[in-house]
Amino acid sequence: MTKFSHIDEKGNVKMVDVTNKLRTVRVAKAEGKINMCPETLAGIKDGELPKGNVLNTAKVAGIQAAKNTSGIIPLCHQLNLSFIDIEFELINDGIWIRSTVKTKESTGVEMEALSAVSIALLTVYDMCKAVDKTMEISGVKLVEKIGGKSDHATEYRPKVGVITLSDGVFRGKREDISGEILADGFLDSGCVVDHRMVLEDGSDQLVPMIYEWINSGVELILTTGGTGLSPRDLTVEVLEGIFDSKLTGIEQALHAYGRGKIKTAMLSRLTVGLVKGSLVICLPGSPGATKDALEVLIPTIFHSFHMLKGEQH
């Protein structure tokens, strides 16, 4: 069973750390219904209820609720909401209320959308309770969620290989931490990662090994290390020499994410390209860079394999 993200190892509540998550456009929509007598509904339409304009009041209440969600639900993040809207559909036996909430943040706005609908429904109830004792609220649910890692979700998982280029790891003086991070990350996402290798910096085995792996069916090859500024850091130059084409968008996304966290990321080198139909991603050798790469790549990178097969973007 999937673990609860709001509970730590000791069973205590905790706030989810979204510091390192990508800031993307996120949208959530929710809905709910309040049943009422036809006479009450007619009074709302005609503006004849004693407390005033029911729908306008409910709309303002819903917008305020979305903006204040983090203040009433303890572990929700405080978000900069860019858009909130509340819509009403009057039907024979009641009113459907629907909310839309948008942001460009590191986490979604599902709770904000649900809060907006819930408080708008309660406001209608409050405005009408003096004249209708039969009202009933039901059907509050999330209707749609857009953005974040689920945006490009796909069931397809490529066969993955990981190559570490490091003199220290090759000679047994250091552990292959970065290679393990990459392998574990793609394993956890459902990929088969049964190709692993450690080579010394500048190894002339790198290119033959990549071709051998591609010929054996490996679709995604990740290298880590050999991307620094020293004379032996040759991975970028070697790989760009065999690329059939470069994928600069992935490079830019990786660079942008790194620079957003640490200034020295601007000194990192990386490259991404296609070799005989397989995707090759060359990453820096630090554990931090490989962790960042997983945040950027998974799961969006899996969508590229549909594109490689000629399917729609």
KAVENNOR-V53437 format. One record per backbone hydrogen bond with DSSP energy under -1.0 kcal/mol. NH is the residue of the N-H (numbers start at 0). CO is the residue of the C=O. E is the energy in kcal/mol with one decimal. If there is no record, write none. Layout:
((NH,CO,E) (NH,CO,E))
//
This chain:
((7,11,-2.9) (10,7,-1.7) (13,5,-2.1) (20,17,-1.4) (23,104,-2.3) (25,102,-3.0) (26,145,-2.6) (27,100,-2.3) (28,143,-2.5) (29,98,-1.6) (30,140,-2.2) (31,96,-1.8) (32,137,-3.0) (33,94,-2.3) (34,135,-3.0) (35,92,-2.1) (40,36,-2.1) (41,37,-2.3) (42,38,-2.0) (43,39,-2.1) (44,40,-2.2) (45,41,-2.2) (47,42,-2.3) (51,48,-1.7) (56,52,-1.6) (57,53,-2.4) (58,54,-2.3) (59,55,-2.2) (60,56,-2.4) (61,57,-2.5) (62,58,-2.3) (63,59,-2.5) (64,60,-2.3) (65,61,-2.2) (66,62,-1.9) (67,63,-1.4) (68,65,-1.1) (70,67,-1.2) (71,68,-1.3) (72,68,-2.2) (75,72,-1.9) (80,78,-1.1) (81,101,-2.1) (82,101,-1.3) (84,99,-2.2) (86,97,-3.0) (88,95,-2.5) (90,93,-2.7) (94,33,-2.2) (95,88,-2.7) (96,31,-3.1) (97,86,-2.5) (98,29,-2.6) (99,84,-2.1) (100,27,-2.5) (101,82,-2.5) (102,25,-2.0) (104,23,-1.3) (112,108,-2.0) (113,109,-2.3) (114,110,-2.7) (115,111,-2.2) (116,112,-1.9) (117,113,-2.6) (118,114,-2.6) (119,115,-2.0) (120,116,-2.5) (121,117,-2.3) (122,118,-2.2) (123,119,-2.0) (124,120,-2.3) (125,121,-2.7) (126,122,-2.6) (127,123,-1.5) (128,124,-1.5) (130,127,-1.6) (131,127,-1.3) (135,34,-1.4) (137,32,-2.8) (140,30,-2.4) (142,28,-3.1) (143,28,-1.7) (145,26,-3.2) (150,147,-1.6) (152,149,-1.3) (159,191,-2.9) (160,219,-2.5) (161,194,-2.4) (162,221,-2.8) (163,196,-2.7) (164,223,-2.7) (165,198,-2.5) (169,165,-2.4) (170,166,-2.0) (171,168,-1.3) (172,167,-2.6) (173,167,-1.1) (176,174,-1.8) (179,175,-1.7) (180,176,-2.3) (181,177,-2.2) (182,178,-2.5) (183,179,-3.0) (184,180,-2.3) (185,181,-2.1) (186,182,-2.3) (187,183,-2.8) (189,186,-1.8) (190,185,-2.6) (196,161,-1.7) (198,163,-3.2) (202,199,-1.7) (205,202,-1.1) (208,204,-2.2) (209,205,-2.2) (210,206,-2.3) (211,207,-2.3) (212,208,-2.7) (213,209,-2.5) (214,210,-2.4) (215,211,-1.1) (216,213,-1.6) (217,212,-2.4) (218,158,-1.9) (219,158,-2.0) (220,278,-3.0) (221,160,-2.7) (222,280,-2.7) (223,162,-2.3) (224,282,-2.0) (232,229,-1.7) (233,231,-1.5) (234,225,-1.7) (237,233,-2.5) (238,234,-2.6) (239,235,-2.4) (241,238,-1.7) (243,273,-3.5) (246,271,-2.2) (250,246,-1.4) (251,247,-2.7) (252,248,-2.1) (253,249,-2.4) (254,250,-2.6) (255,251,-2.8) (256,252,-2.0) (257,253,-2.1) (258,254,-2.7) (259,255,-1.5) (260,257,-1.3) (261,257,-2.4) (264,261,-1.5) (265,262,-1.9) (266,263,-2.0) (267,264,-1.6) (270,281,-1.5) (272,279,-2.3) (273,244,-2.7) (274,277,-2.7) (277,274,-2.0) (278,218,-2.8) (279,272,-3.0) (280,220,-2.9) (281,270,-3.1) (282,222,-3.1) (289,285,-1.8) (290,286,-2.3) (291,287,-2.4) (292,288,-2.1) (293,289,-1.8) (294,290,-1.6) (295,291,-1.9) (296,292,-3.1) (297,293,-2.0) (300,296,-3.6) (301,298,-1.7) (302,299,-1.5) (303,300,-1.1) (304,301,-1.0) (306,302,-1.4) (307,303,-2.3) (309,306,-1.9) (310,305,-2.4))
//
